[in-house]
Amino acid sequence: MSQCKLLIYYVIILSMKGTPFRLKQKLSPKAAKDKAARDKKMAMSLARKRKKAENQRIGQRSDSDLHHTGSAVKRVSVKNNRGNFGRGTKNE
């Protein structure tokens, strides 16, 4: 490998700051740890477990997302679901 390529890998690894992926939020280590605990608690809640089980029963496809609205589940396009149905995500 060339020296330049090694330097680029070294810079990338240093910029990760202890995580294998880049976080969109630049949090202190304590804040990141607290956020991880909150996220895990939310992911393991009874409501999320029910939604996950329901998604597995219905079956996920790569061209659509399952959108939970109240008691119904609707299959919507990835573009619409992740783009807040044309309203954008900045004001969510």
PyMOL Python script that loads the backbone (N, CA, C, O; Angstrom):
from pymol import cmd

cmd.read_pdbstr("""\
ATOM      1  N   MET A   1       0.834  -1.181   0.000  1.00  0.00           N
ATOM      2  CA  MET A   1       0.000   0.000   0.000  1.00  0.00           C
ATOM      3  C   MET A   1       0.879   1.246   0.000  1.00  0.00           C
ATOM      4  O   MET A   1       1.972   1.264   0.567  1.00  0.00           O
ATOM      5  N   SER A   2       0.382   2.251  -0.634  1.00  0.00           N
ATOM      6  CA  SER A   2       1.155   3.486  -0.694  1.00  0.00           C
ATOM      7  C   SER A   2       1.047   4.235   0.633  1.00  0.00           C
ATOM      8  O   SER A   2       0.142   3.996   1.432  1.00  0.00           O
ATOM      9  N   GLN A   3       1.983   5.136   0.840  1.00  0.00           N
ATOM     10  CA  GLN A   3       2.008   5.938   2.065  1.00  0.00           C
ATOM     11  C   GLN A   3       0.759   6.813   2.179  1.00  0.00           C
ATOM     12  O   GLN A   3       0.228   7.007   3.273  1.00  0.00           O
ATOM     13  N   CYS A   4       0.301   7.333   1.057  1.00  0.00           N
ATOM     14  CA  CYS A   4      -0.871   8.216   1.053  1.00  0.00           C
ATOM     15  C   CYS A   4      -2.119   7.465   1.518  1.00  0.00           C
ATOM     16  O   CYS A   4      -2.921   7.979   2.297  1.00  0.00           O
ATOM     17  N   LYS A   5      -2.257   6.236   1.018  1.00  0.00           N
ATOM     18  CA  LYS A   5      -3.424   5.442   1.384  1.00  0.00           C
ATOM     19  C   LYS A   5      -3.393   5.115   2.874  1.00  0.00           C
ATOM     20  O   LYS A   5      -4.425   5.176   3.542  1.00  0.00           O
ATOM     21  N   LEU A   6      -2.222   4.769   3.396  1.00  0.00           N
ATOM     22  CA  LEU A   6      -2.104   4.489   4.821  1.00  0.00           C
ATOM     23  C   LEU A   6      -2.429   5.718   5.658  1.00  0.00           C
ATOM     24  O   LEU A   6      -3.071   5.611   6.703  1.00  0.00           O
ATOM     25  N   LEU A   7      -1.988   6.877   5.201  1.00  0.00           N
ATOM     26  CA  LEU A   7      -2.272   8.120   5.914  1.00  0.00           C
ATOM     27  C   LEU A   7      -3.774   8.393   5.951  1.00  0.00           C
ATOM     28  O   LEU A   7      -4.304   8.817   6.978  1.00  0.00           O
ATOM     29  N   ILE A   8      -4.458   8.150   4.835  1.00  0.00           N
ATOM     30  CA  ILE A   8      -5.907   8.375   4.784  1.00  0.00           C
ATOM     31  C   ILE A   8      -6.619   7.438   5.747  1.00  0.00           C
ATOM     32  O   ILE A   8      -7.513   7.869   6.475  1.00  0.00           O
ATOM     33  N   TYR A   9      -6.236   6.149   5.765  1.00  0.00           N
ATOM     34  CA  TYR A   9      -6.848   5.208   6.696  1.00  0.00           C
ATOM     35  C   TYR A   9      -6.592   5.621   8.142  1.00  0.00           C
ATOM     36  O   TYR A   9      -7.479   5.510   8.988  1.00  0.00           O
ATOM     37  N   TYR A  10      -5.385   6.095   8.425  1.00  0.00           N
ATOM     38  CA  TYR A  10      -5.025   6.535   9.770  1.00  0.00           C
ATOM     39  C   TYR A  10      -5.895   7.711  10.197  1.00  0.00           C
ATOM     40  O   TYR A  10      -6.377   7.749  11.329  1.00  0.00           O
ATOM     41  N   VAL A  11      -6.096   8.662   9.305  1.00  0.00           N
ATOM     42  CA  VAL A  11      -6.927   9.832   9.606  1.00  0.00           C
ATOM     43  C   VAL A  11      -8.372   9.415   9.833  1.00  0.00           C
ATOM     44  O   VAL A  11      -9.023   9.910  10.754  1.00  0.00           O
ATOM     45  N   ILE A  12      -8.875   8.517   9.008  1.00  0.00           N
ATOM     46  CA  ILE A  12     -10.258   8.048   9.160  1.00  0.00           C
ATOM     47  C   ILE A  12     -10.439   7.352  10.506  1.00  0.00           C
ATOM     48  O   ILE A  12     -11.418   7.603  11.209  1.00  0.00           O
ATOM     49  N   ILE A  13      -9.513   6.492  10.861  1.00  0.00           N
ATOM     50  CA  ILE A  13      -9.615   5.759  12.123  1.00  0.00           C
ATOM     51  C   ILE A  13      -9.556   6.716  13.306  1.00  0.00           C
ATOM     52  O   ILE A  13     -10.306   6.552  14.269  1.00  0.00           O
ATOM     53  N   LEU A  14      -8.676   7.714  13.248  1.00  0.00           N
ATOM     54  CA  LEU A  14      -8.590   8.682  14.339  1.00  0.00           C
ATOM     55  C   LEU A  14      -9.860   9.510  14.470  1.00  0.00           C
ATOM     56  O   LEU A  14     -10.238   9.898  15.576  1.00  0.00           O
ATOM     57  N   SER A  15     -10.513   9.779  13.359  1.00  0.00           N
ATOM     58  CA  SER A  15     -11.705  10.624  13.402  1.00  0.00           C
ATOM     59  C   SER A  15     -12.929   9.878  13.922  1.00  0.00           C
ATOM     60  O   SER A  15     -13.950  10.507  14.201  1.00  0.00           O
ATOM     61  N   MET A  16     -12.858   8.554  14.061  1.00  0.00           N
ATOM     62  CA  MET A  16     -14.013   7.782  14.526  1.00  0.00           C
ATOM     63  C   MET A  16     -14.276   7.992  16.011  1.00  0.00           C
ATOM     64  O   MET A  16     -15.417   7.850  16.451  1.00  0.00           O
ATOM     65  N   LYS A  17     -13.278   8.317  16.781  1.00  0.00           N
ATOM     66  CA  LYS A  17     -13.410   8.591  18.215  1.00  0.00           C
ATOM     67  C   LYS A  17     -14.134   7.480  18.975  1.00  0.00           C
ATOM     68  O   LYS A  17     -15.090   7.740  19.706  1.00  0.00           O
ATOM     69  N   GLY A  18     -13.679   6.266  18.802  1.00  0.00           N
ATOM     70  CA  GLY A  18     -14.187   5.156  19.588  1.00  0.00           C
ATOM     71  C   GLY A  18     -15.468   4.515  19.091  1.00  0.00           C
ATOM     72  O   GLY A  18     -16.018   3.658  19.782  1.00  0.00           O
ATOM     73  N   THR A  19     -15.960   4.887  17.938  1.00  0.00           N
ATOM     74  CA  THR A  19     -17.174   4.279  17.420  1.00  0.00           C
ATOM     75  C   THR A  19     -16.912   3.795  15.998  1.00  0.00           C
ATOM     76  O   THR A  19     -16.198   4.462  15.250  1.00  0.00           O
ATOM     77  N   PRO A  20     -17.469   2.658  15.608  1.00  0.00           N
ATOM     78  CA  PRO A  20     -17.220   2.151  14.255  1.00  0.00           C
ATOM     79  C   PRO A  20     -18.012   2.887  13.181  1.00  0.00           C
ATOM     80  O   PRO A  20     -17.835   2.601  11.997  1.00  0.00           O
ATOM     81  N   PHE A  21     -18.870   3.818  13.553  1.00  0.00           N
ATOM     82  CA  PHE A  21     -19.632   4.575  12.569  1.00  0.00           C
ATOM     83  C   PHE A  21     -19.693   6.034  13.005  1.00  0.00           C
ATOM     84  O   PHE A  21     -19.566   6.345  14.190  1.00  0.00           O
ATOM     85  N   ARG A  22     -19.883   6.904  12.056  1.00  0.00           N
ATOM     86  CA  ARG A  22     -19.936   8.330  12.344  1.00  0.00           C
ATOM     87  C   ARG A  22     -21.325   8.697  12.866  1.00  0.00           C
ATOM     88  O   ARG A  22     -22.336   8.381  12.239  1.00  0.00           O
ATOM     89  N   LEU A  23     -21.364   9.354  13.996  1.00  0.00           N
ATOM     90  CA  LEU A  23     -22.627   9.814  14.535  1.00  0.00           C
ATOM     91  C   LEU A  23     -22.949  11.180  13.951  1.00  0.00           C
ATOM     92  O   LEU A  23     -22.048  11.994  13.750  1.00  0.00           O
ATOM     93  N   LYS A  24     -24.219  11.439  13.676  1.00  0.00           N
ATOM     94  CA  LYS A  24     -24.608  12.739  13.175  1.00  0.00           C
ATOM     95  C   LYS A  24     -24.493  13.788  14.270  1.00  0.00           C
ATOM     96  O   LYS A  24     -24.239  14.960  13.991  1.00  0.00           O
ATOM     97  N   GLN A  25     -24.679  13.369  15.503  1.00  0.00           N
ATOM     98  CA  GLN A  25     -24.577  14.292  16.618  1.00  0.00           C
ATOM     99  C   GLN A  25     -23.182  14.177  17.222  1.00  0.00           C
ATOM    100  O   GLN A  25     -22.682  13.073  17.437  1.00  0.00           O
ATOM    101  N   LYS A  26     -22.569  15.297  17.491  1.00  0.00           N
ATOM    102  CA  LYS A  26     -21.251  15.287  18.125  1.00  0.00           C
ATOM    103  C   LYS A  26     -21.461  15.408  19.615  1.00  0.00           C
ATOM    104  O   LYS A  26     -21.587  16.508  20.153  1.00  0.00           O
ATOM    105  N   LEU A  27     -21.497  14.263  20.279  1.00  0.00           N
ATOM    106  CA  LEU A  27     -21.793  14.216  21.701  1.00  0.00           C
ATOM    107  C   LEU A  27     -20.538  13.903  22.495  1.00  0.00           C
ATOM    108  O   LEU A  27     -19.617  13.253  22.000  1.00  0.00           O
ATOM    109  N   SER A  28     -20.516  14.375  23.729  1.00  0.00           N
ATOM    110  CA  SER A  28     -19.432  14.017  24.633  1.00  0.00           C
ATOM    111  C   SER A  28     -19.570  12.531  24.961  1.00  0.00           C
ATOM    112  O   SER A  28     -20.642  11.955  24.777  1.00  0.00           O
ATOM    113  N   PRO A  29     -18.508  11.914  25.440  1.00  0.00           N
ATOM    114  CA  PRO A  29     -18.612  10.482  25.767  1.00  0.00           C
ATOM    115  C   PRO A  29     -19.735  10.171  26.769  1.00  0.00           C
ATOM    116  O   PRO A  29     -20.425   9.161  26.631  1.00  0.00           O
ATOM    117  N   LYS A  30     -19.919  11.039  27.778  1.00  0.00           N
ATOM    118  CA  LYS A  30     -20.985  10.812  28.762  1.00  0.00           C
ATOM    119  C   LYS A  30     -22.357  10.953  28.107  1.00  0.00           C
ATOM    120  O   LYS A  30     -23.250  10.141  28.350  1.00  0.00           O
ATOM    121  N   ALA A  31     -22.523  11.979  27.281  1.00  0.00           N
ATOM    122  CA  ALA A  31     -23.811  12.187  26.615  1.00  0.00           C
ATOM    123  C   ALA A  31     -24.113  11.038  25.657  1.00  0.00           C
ATOM    124  O   ALA A  31     -25.259  10.598  25.564  1.00  0.00           O
ATOM    125  N   ALA A  32     -23.096  10.545  24.943  1.00  0.00           N
ATOM    126  CA  ALA A  32     -23.286   9.427  24.015  1.00  0.00           C
ATOM    127  C   ALA A  32     -23.694   8.168  24.782  1.00  0.00           C
ATOM    128  O   ALA A  32     -24.546   7.407  24.324  1.00  0.00           O
ATOM    129  N   LYS A  33     -23.085   7.954  25.945  1.00  0.00           N
ATOM    130  CA  LYS A  33     -23.420   6.789  26.763  1.00  0.00           C
ATOM    131  C   LYS A  33     -24.861   6.895  27.273  1.00  0.00           C
ATOM    132  O   LYS A  33     -25.611   5.919  27.249  1.00  0.00           O
ATOM    133  N   ASP A  34     -25.234   8.087  27.733  1.00  0.00           N
ATOM    134  CA  ASP A  34     -26.611   8.301  28.217  1.00  0.00           C
ATOM    135  C   ASP A  34     -27.621   8.105  27.088  1.00  0.00           C
ATOM    136  O   ASP A  34     -28.677   7.505  27.287  1.00  0.00           O
ATOM    137  N   LYS A  35     -27.285   8.618  25.900  1.00  0.00           N
ATOM    138  CA  LYS A  35     -28.185   8.483  24.743  1.00  0.00           C
ATOM    139  C   LYS A  35     -28.335   7.016  24.357  1.00  0.00           C
ATOM    140  O   LYS A  35     -29.435   6.565  24.038  1.00  0.00           O
ATOM    141  N   ALA A  36     -27.228   6.271  24.384  1.00  0.00           N
ATOM    142  CA  ALA A  36     -27.280   4.846  24.054  1.00  0.00           C
ATOM    143  C   ALA A  36     -28.196   4.104  25.032  1.00  0.00           C
ATOM    144  O   ALA A  36     -28.951   3.216  24.635  1.00  0.00           O
ATOM    145  N   ALA A  37     -28.121   4.477  26.311  1.00  0.00           N
ATOM    146  CA  ALA A  37     -28.979   3.835  27.316  1.00  0.00           C
ATOM    147  C   ALA A  37     -30.447   4.172  27.057  1.00  0.00           C
ATOM    148  O   ALA A  37     -31.305   3.294  27.145  1.00  0.00           O
ATOM    149  N   ARG A  38     -30.746   5.441  26.738  1.00  0.00           N
ATOM    150  CA  ARG A  38     -32.124   5.846  26.438  1.00  0.00           C
ATOM    151  C   ARG A  38     -32.645   5.132  25.197  1.00  0.00           C
ATOM    152  O   ARG A  38     -33.773   4.641  25.174  1.00  0.00           O
ATOM    153  N   ASP A  39     -31.797   5.081  24.155  1.00  0.00           N
ATOM    154  CA  ASP A  39     -32.202   4.421  22.912  1.00  0.00           C
ATOM    155  C   ASP A  39     -32.496   2.944  23.131  1.00  0.00           C
ATOM    156  O   ASP A  39     -33.468   2.408  22.598  1.00  0.00           O
ATOM    157  N   LYS A  40     -31.647   2.290  23.922  1.00  0.00           N
ATOM    158  CA  LYS A  40     -31.853   0.865  24.187  1.00  0.00           C
ATOM    159  C   LYS A  40     -33.135   0.649  24.977  1.00  0.00           C
ATOM    160  O   LYS A  40     -33.893  -0.281  24.698  1.00  0.00           O
ATOM    161  N   LYS A  41     -33.381   1.521  25.976  1.00  0.00           N
ATOM    162  CA  LYS A  41     -34.599   1.407  26.774  1.00  0.00           C
ATOM    163  C   LYS A  41     -35.837   1.557  25.880  1.00  0.00           C
ATOM    164  O   LYS A  41     -36.814   0.826  26.038  1.00  0.00           O
ATOM    165  N   MET A  42     -35.787   2.505  24.948  1.00  0.00           N
ATOM    166  CA  MET A  42     -36.917   2.721  24.044  1.00  0.00           C
ATOM    167  C   MET A  42     -37.081   1.533  23.091  1.00  0.00           C
ATOM    168  O   MET A  42     -38.204   1.107  22.819  1.00  0.00           O
ATOM    169  N   ALA A  43     -35.972   1.000  22.588  1.00  0.00           N
ATOM    170  CA  ALA A  43     -36.035  -0.120  21.647  1.00  0.00           C
ATOM    171  C   ALA A  43     -36.558  -1.392  22.311  1.00  0.00           C
ATOM    172  O   ALA A  43     -37.143  -2.249  21.650  1.00  0.00           O
ATOM    173  N   MET A  44     -36.346  -1.505  23.604  1.00  0.00           N
ATOM    174  CA  MET A  44     -36.775  -2.703  24.319  1.00  0.00           C
ATOM    175  C   MET A  44     -38.138  -2.525  25.003  1.00  0.00           C
ATOM    176  O   MET A  44     -38.576  -3.401  25.749  1.00  0.00           O
ATOM    177  N   SER A  45     -38.803  -1.400  24.751  1.00  0.00           N
ATOM    178  CA  SER A  45     -40.102  -1.166  25.381  1.00  0.00           C
ATOM    179  C   SER A  45     -41.136  -2.143  24.816  1.00  0.00           C
ATOM    180  O   SER A  45     -40.941  -2.721  23.747  1.00  0.00           O
ATOM    181  N   LEU A  46     -42.207  -2.312  25.530  1.00  0.00           N
ATOM    182  CA  LEU A  46     -43.242  -3.253  25.128  1.00  0.00           C
ATOM    183  C   LEU A  46     -43.846  -2.870  23.775  1.00  0.00           C
ATOM    184  O   LEU A  46     -44.098  -3.738  22.939  1.00  0.00           O
ATOM    185  N   ALA A  47     -44.079  -1.571  23.560  1.00  0.00           N
ATOM    186  CA  ALA A  47     -44.668  -1.126  22.288  1.00  0.00           C
ATOM    187  C   ALA A  47     -43.741  -1.449  21.117  1.00  0.00           C
ATOM    188  O   ALA A  47     -44.202  -1.921  20.078  1.00  0.00           O
ATOM    189  N   ARG A  48     -42.430  -1.200  21.276  1.00  0.00           N
ATOM    190  CA  ARG A  48     -41.475  -1.491  20.196  1.00  0.00           C
ATOM    191  C   ARG A  48     -41.376  -2.988  19.952  1.00  0.00           C
ATOM    192  O   ARG A  48     -41.267  -3.419  18.804  1.00  0.00           O
ATOM    193  N   LYS A  49     -41.412  -3.787  21.014  1.00  0.00           N
ATOM    194  CA  LYS A  49     -41.343  -5.239  20.844  1.00  0.00           C
ATOM    195  C   LYS A  49     -42.550  -5.742  20.053  1.00  0.00           C
ATOM    196  O   LYS A  49     -42.423  -6.626  19.206  1.00  0.00           O
ATOM    197  N   ARG A  50     -43.725  -5.167  20.340  1.00  0.00           N
ATOM    198  CA  ARG A  50     -44.922  -5.560  19.600  1.00  0.00           C
ATOM    199  C   ARG A  50     -44.807  -5.180  18.131  1.00  0.00           C
ATOM    200  O   ARG A  50     -45.175  -5.965  17.256  1.00  0.00           O
ATOM    201  N   LYS A  51     -44.298  -3.980  17.853  1.00  0.00           N
ATOM    202  CA  LYS A  51     -44.145  -3.534  16.460  1.00  0.00           C
ATOM    203  C   LYS A  51     -43.131  -4.406  15.715  1.00  0.00           C
ATOM    204  O   LYS A  51     -43.338  -4.756  14.553  1.00  0.00           O
ATOM    205  N   LYS A  52     -42.043  -4.750  16.390  1.00  0.00           N
ATOM    206  CA  LYS A  52     -41.036  -5.608  15.762  1.00  0.00           C
ATOM    207  C   LYS A  52     -41.619  -6.979  15.426  1.00  0.00           C
ATOM    208  O   LYS A  52     -41.394  -7.508  14.337  1.00  0.00           O
ATOM    209  N   ALA A  53     -42.374  -7.551  16.374  1.00  0.00           N
ATOM    210  CA  ALA A  53     -42.986  -8.862  16.150  1.00  0.00           C
ATOM    211  C   ALA A  53     -43.985  -8.793  14.995  1.00  0.00           C
ATOM    212  O   ALA A  53     -44.053  -9.699  14.165  1.00  0.00           O
ATOM    213  N   GLU A  54     -44.752  -7.715  14.955  1.00  0.00           N
ATOM    214  CA  GLU A  54     -45.733  -7.552  13.886  1.00  0.00           C
ATOM    215  C   GLU A  54     -45.027  -7.412  12.538  1.00  0.00           C
ATOM    216  O   GLU A  54     -45.461  -7.999  11.547  1.00  0.00           O
ATOM    217  N   ASN A  55     -43.958  -6.650  12.498  1.00  0.00           N
ATOM    218  CA  ASN A  55     -43.183  -6.505  11.256  1.00  0.00           C
ATOM    219  C   ASN A  55     -42.654  -7.854  10.781  1.00  0.00           C
ATOM    220  O   ASN A  55     -42.671  -8.141   9.584  1.00  0.00           O
ATOM    221  N   GLN A  56     -42.191  -8.670  11.699  1.00  0.00           N
ATOM    222  CA  GLN A  56     -41.674  -9.981  11.313  1.00  0.00           C
ATOM    223  C   GLN A  56     -42.788 -10.877  10.784  1.00  0.00           C
ATOM    224  O   GLN A  56     -42.569 -11.652   9.853  1.00  0.00           O
ATOM    225  N   ARG A  57     -43.984 -10.779  11.370  1.00  0.00           N
ATOM    226  CA  ARG A  57     -45.105 -11.582  10.877  1.00  0.00           C
ATOM    227  C   ARG A  57     -45.511 -11.142   9.465  1.00  0.00           C
ATOM    228  O   ARG A  57     -45.782 -11.976   8.600  1.00  0.00           O
ATOM    229  N   ILE A  58     -45.550  -9.818   9.243  1.00  0.00           N
ATOM    230  CA  ILE A  58     -45.967  -9.295   7.944  1.00  0.00           C
ATOM    231  C   ILE A  58     -44.881  -9.533   6.899  1.00  0.00           C
ATOM    232  O   ILE A  58     -45.179  -9.912   5.766  1.00  0.00           O
ATOM    233  N   GLY A  59     -43.647  -9.315   7.270  1.00  0.00           N
ATOM    234  CA  GLY A  59     -42.528  -9.478   6.360  1.00  0.00           C
ATOM    235  C   GLY A  59     -42.109  -8.158   5.749  1.00  0.00           C
ATOM    236  O   GLY A  59     -42.929  -7.452   5.163  1.00  0.00           O
ATOM    237  N   GLN A  60     -40.851  -7.826   5.882  1.00  0.00           N
ATOM    238  CA  GLN A  60     -40.319  -6.567   5.362  1.00  0.00           C
ATOM    239  C   GLN A  60     -39.798  -6.778   3.949  1.00  0.00           C
ATOM    240  O   GLN A  60     -39.235  -7.826   3.635  1.00  0.00           O
ATOM    241  N   ARG A  61     -39.989  -5.768   3.098  1.00  0.00           N
ATOM    242  CA  ARG A  61     -39.452  -5.798   1.737  1.00  0.00           C
ATOM    243  C   ARG A  61     -38.498  -4.633   1.577  1.00  0.00           C
ATOM    244  O   ARG A  61     -38.570  -3.654   2.320  1.00  0.00           O
ATOM    245  N   SER A  62     -37.606  -4.737   0.610  1.00  0.00           N
ATOM    246  CA  SER A  62     -36.608  -3.694   0.422  1.00  0.00           C
ATOM    247  C   SER A  62     -37.167  -2.454  -0.257  1.00  0.00           C
ATOM    248  O   SER A  62     -36.543  -1.395  -0.198  1.00  0.00           O
ATOM    249  N   ASP A  63     -38.328  -2.554  -0.902  1.00  0.00           N
ATOM    250  CA  ASP A  63     -38.872  -1.404  -1.627  1.00  0.00           C
ATOM    251  C   ASP A  63     -39.899  -0.619  -0.831  1.00  0.00           C
ATOM    252  O   ASP A  63     -40.444   0.361  -1.341  1.00  0.00           O
ATOM    253  N   SER A  64     -40.182  -1.018   0.408  1.00  0.00           N
ATOM    254  CA  SER A  64     -41.191  -0.305   1.185  1.00  0.00           C
ATOM    255  C   SER A  64     -40.913  -0.450   2.677  1.00  0.00           C
ATOM    256  O   SER A  64     -40.181  -1.339   3.113  1.00  0.00           O
ATOM    257  N   ASP A  65     -41.524   0.459   3.450  1.00  0.00           N
ATOM    258  CA  ASP A  65     -41.465   0.407   4.906  1.00  0.00           C
ATOM    259  C   ASP A  65     -42.858   0.102   5.435  1.00  0.00           C
ATOM    260  O   ASP A  65     -43.858   0.374   4.771  1.00  0.00           O
ATOM    261  N   LEU A  66     -42.915  -0.460   6.624  1.00  0.00           N
ATOM    262  CA  LEU A  66     -44.194  -0.677   7.284  1.00  0.00           C
ATOM    263  C   LEU A  66     -44.426   0.508   8.210  1.00  0.00           C
ATOM    264  O   LEU A  66     -43.628   0.759   9.113  1.00  0.00           O
ATOM    265  N   HIS A  67     -45.508   1.231   7.993  1.00  0.00           N
ATOM    266  CA  HIS A  67     -45.820   2.449   8.730  1.00  0.00           C
ATOM    267  C   HIS A  67     -46.927   2.144   9.724  1.00  0.00           C
ATOM    268  O   HIS A  67     -48.045   1.812   9.328  1.00  0.00           O
ATOM    269  N   HIS A  68     -46.625   2.253  11.016  1.00  0.00           N
ATOM    270  CA  HIS A  68     -47.597   1.954  12.071  1.00  0.00           C
ATOM    271  C   HIS A  68     -48.408   3.205  12.368  1.00  0.00           C
ATOM    272  O   HIS A  68     -47.865   4.197  12.854  1.00  0.00           O
ATOM    273  N   THR A  69     -49.702   3.165  12.080  1.00  0.00           N
ATOM    274  CA  THR A  69     -50.594   4.287  12.372  1.00  0.00           C
ATOM    275  C   THR A  69     -51.695   3.779  13.285  1.00  0.00           C
ATOM    276  O   THR A  69     -52.620   3.100  12.838  1.00  0.00           O
ATOM    277  N   GLY A  70     -51.595   4.105  14.549  1.00  0.00           N
ATOM    278  CA  GLY A  70     -52.586   3.633  15.509  1.00  0.00           C
ATOM    279  C   GLY A  70     -52.606   2.119  15.573  1.00  0.00           C
ATOM    280  O   GLY A  70     -51.602   1.492  15.910  1.00  0.00           O
ATOM    281  N   SER A  71     -53.741   1.536  15.251  1.00  0.00           N
ATOM    282  CA  SER A  71     -53.849   0.073  15.310  1.00  0.00           C
ATOM    283  C   SER A  71     -53.601  -0.574  13.949  1.00  0.00           C
ATOM    284  O   SER A  71     -53.554  -1.799  13.845  1.00  0.00           O
ATOM    285  N   ALA A  72     -53.442   0.241  12.906  1.00  0.00           N
ATOM    286  CA  ALA A  72     -53.253  -0.300  11.561  1.00  0.00           C
ATOM    287  C   ALA A  72     -51.795  -0.207  11.134  1.00  0.00           C
ATOM    288  O   ALA A  72     -51.046   0.645  11.612  1.00  0.00           O
ATOM    289  N   VAL A  73     -51.412  -1.084  10.239  1.00  0.00           N
ATOM    290  CA  VAL A  73     -50.085  -1.047   9.649  1.00  0.00           C
ATOM    291  C   VAL A  73     -50.257  -0.898   8.153  1.00  0.00           C
ATOM    292  O   VAL A  73     -50.982  -1.664   7.518  1.00  0.00           O
ATOM    293  N   LYS A  74     -49.579   0.103   7.594  1.00  0.00           N
ATOM    294  CA  LYS A  74     -49.721   0.393   6.179  1.00  0.00           C
ATOM    295  C   LYS A  74     -48.348   0.289   5.522  1.00  0.00           C
ATOM    296  O   LYS A  74     -47.354   0.764   6.072  1.00  0.00           O
ATOM    297  N   ARG A  75     -48.295  -0.330   4.354  1.00  0.00           N
ATOM    298  CA  ARG A  75     -47.038  -0.436   3.617  1.00  0.00           C
ATOM    299  C   ARG A  75     -46.907   0.815   2.756  1.00  0.00           C
ATOM    300  O   ARG A  75     -47.760   1.084   1.910  1.00  0.00           O
ATOM    301  N   VAL A  76     -45.830   1.584   2.973  1.00  0.00           N
ATOM    302  CA  VAL A  76     -45.599   2.819   2.222  1.00  0.00           C
ATOM    303  C   VAL A  76     -44.211   2.776   1.607  1.00  0.00           C
ATOM    304  O   VAL A  76     -43.349   2.016   2.049  1.00  0.00           O
ATOM    305  N   SER A  77     -44.000   3.595   0.587  1.00  0.00           N
ATOM    306  CA  SER A  77     -42.697   3.615  -0.064  1.00  0.00           C
ATOM    307  C   SER A  77     -41.655   4.174   0.900  1.00  0.00           C
ATOM    308  O   SER A  77     -41.970   4.974   1.781  1.00  0.00           O
ATOM    309  N   VAL A  78     -40.424   3.744   0.720  1.00  0.00           N
ATOM    310  CA  VAL A  78     -39.331   4.209   1.558  1.00  0.00           C
ATOM    311  C   VAL A  78     -39.201   5.723   1.434  1.00  0.00           C
ATOM    312  O   VAL A  78     -39.010   6.413   2.435  1.00  0.00           O
ATOM    313  N   LYS A  79     -39.303   6.237   0.226  1.00  0.00           N
ATOM    314  CA  LYS A  79     -39.159   7.673  -0.017  1.00  0.00           C
ATOM    315  C   LYS A  79     -40.189   8.473   0.783  1.00  0.00           C
ATOM    316  O   LYS A  79     -39.843   9.465   1.424  1.00  0.00           O
ATOM    317  N   ASN A  80     -41.441   8.050   0.746  1.00  0.00           N
ATOM    318  CA  ASN A  80     -42.486   8.772   1.472  1.00  0.00           C
ATOM    319  C   ASN A  80     -42.315   8.668   2.979  1.00  0.00           C
ATOM    320  O   ASN A  80     -42.423   9.672   3.684  1.00  0.00           O
ATOM    321  N   ASN A  81     -42.049   7.473   3.481  1.00  0.00           N
ATOM    322  CA  ASN A  81     -41.976   7.279   4.924  1.00  0.00           C
ATOM    323  C   ASN A  81     -40.793   8.023   5.526  1.00  0.00           C
ATOM    324  O   ASN A  81     -40.929   8.647   6.578  1.00  0.00           O
ATOM    325  N   ARG A  82     -39.645   7.966   4.879  1.00  0.00           N
ATOM    326  CA  ARG A  82     -38.451   8.596   5.450  1.00  0.00           C
ATOM    327  C   ARG A  82     -38.366  10.075   5.109  1.00  0.00           C
ATOM    328  O   ARG A  82     -37.568  10.800   5.702  1.00  0.00           O
ATOM    329  N   GLY A  83     -39.177  10.532   4.160  1.00  0.00           N
ATOM    330  CA  GLY A  83     -39.204  11.950   3.815  1.00  0.00           C
ATOM    331  C   GLY A  83     -40.396  12.656   4.416  1.00  0.00           C
ATOM    332  O   GLY A  83     -40.732  13.766   4.004  1.00  0.00           O
ATOM    333  N   ASN A  84     -41.051  12.020   5.396  1.00  0.00           N
ATOM    334  CA  ASN A  84     -42.197  12.602   6.102  1.00  0.00           C
ATOM    335  C   ASN A  84     -43.318  12.967   5.141  1.00  0.00           C
ATOM    336  O   ASN A  84     -43.971  13.998   5.305  1.00  0.00           O
ATOM    337  N   PHE A  85     -43.540  12.135   4.153  1.00  0.00           N
ATOM    338  CA  PHE A  85     -44.641  12.266   3.197  1.00  0.00           C
ATOM    339  C   PHE A  85     -44.648  13.627   2.503  1.00  0.00           C
ATOM    340  O   PHE A  85     -45.690  14.270   2.371  1.00  0.00           O
ATOM    341  N   GLY A  86     -43.455  14.052   2.061  1.00  0.00           N
ATOM    342  CA  GLY A  86     -43.334  15.284   1.279  1.00  0.00           C
ATOM    343  C   GLY A  86     -43.164  16.545   2.106  1.00  0.00           C
ATOM    344  O   GLY A  86     -42.975  17.626   1.549  1.00  0.00           O
ATOM    345  N   ARG A  87     -43.230  16.426   3.432  1.00  0.00           N
ATOM    346  CA  ARG A  87     -43.098  17.614   4.280  1.00  0.00           C
ATOM    347  C   ARG A  87     -41.664  17.822   4.766  1.00  0.00           C
ATOM    348  O   ARG A  87     -41.387  18.807   5.450  1.00  0.00           O
ATOM    349  N   GLY A  88     -40.761  16.925   4.430  1.00  0.00           N
ATOM    350  CA  GLY A  88     -39.372  17.044   4.872  1.00  0.00           C
ATOM    351  C   GLY A  88     -39.199  16.606   6.311  1.00  0.00           C
ATOM    352  O   GLY A  88     -40.173  16.331   7.012  1.00  0.00           O
ATOM    353  N   THR A  89     -37.946  16.544   6.745  1.00  0.00           N
ATOM    354  CA  THR A  89     -37.669  16.045   8.087  1.00  0.00           C
ATOM    355  C   THR A  89     -37.105  17.107   9.020  1.00  0.00           C
ATOM    356  O   THR A  89     -36.816  16.807  10.178  1.00  0.00           O
ATOM    357  N   LYS A  90     -36.943  18.328   8.551  1.00  0.00           N
ATOM    358  CA  LYS A  90     -36.326  19.362   9.409  1.00  0.00           C
ATOM    359  C   LYS A  90     -37.233  19.781  10.553  1.00  0.00           C
ATOM    360  O   LYS A  90     -36.742  20.166  11.614  1.00  0.00           O
ATOM    361  N   ASN A  91     -38.543  19.714  10.363  1.00  0.00           N
ATOM    362  CA  ASN A  91     -39.469  20.191  11.401  1.00  0.00           C
ATOM    363  C   ASN A  91     -40.125  19.077  12.186  1.00  0.00           C
ATOM    364  O   ASN A  91     -41.141  19.301  12.843  1.00  0.00           O
ATOM    365  N   GLU A  92     -39.572  17.894  12.131  1.00  0.00           N
ATOM    366  CA  GLU A  92     -40.157  16.773  12.880  1.00  0.00           C
ATOM    367  C   GLU A  92     -39.845  16.923  14.341  1.00  0.00           C
ATOM    368  O   GLU A  92     -40.246  16.084  15.148  1.00  0.00           O
TER     369      GLU A  92
END
""", "prot")
cmd.dss("prot")
cmd.show_as("cartoon", "prot")
cmd.util.cbc("prot")
cmd.orient("prot")
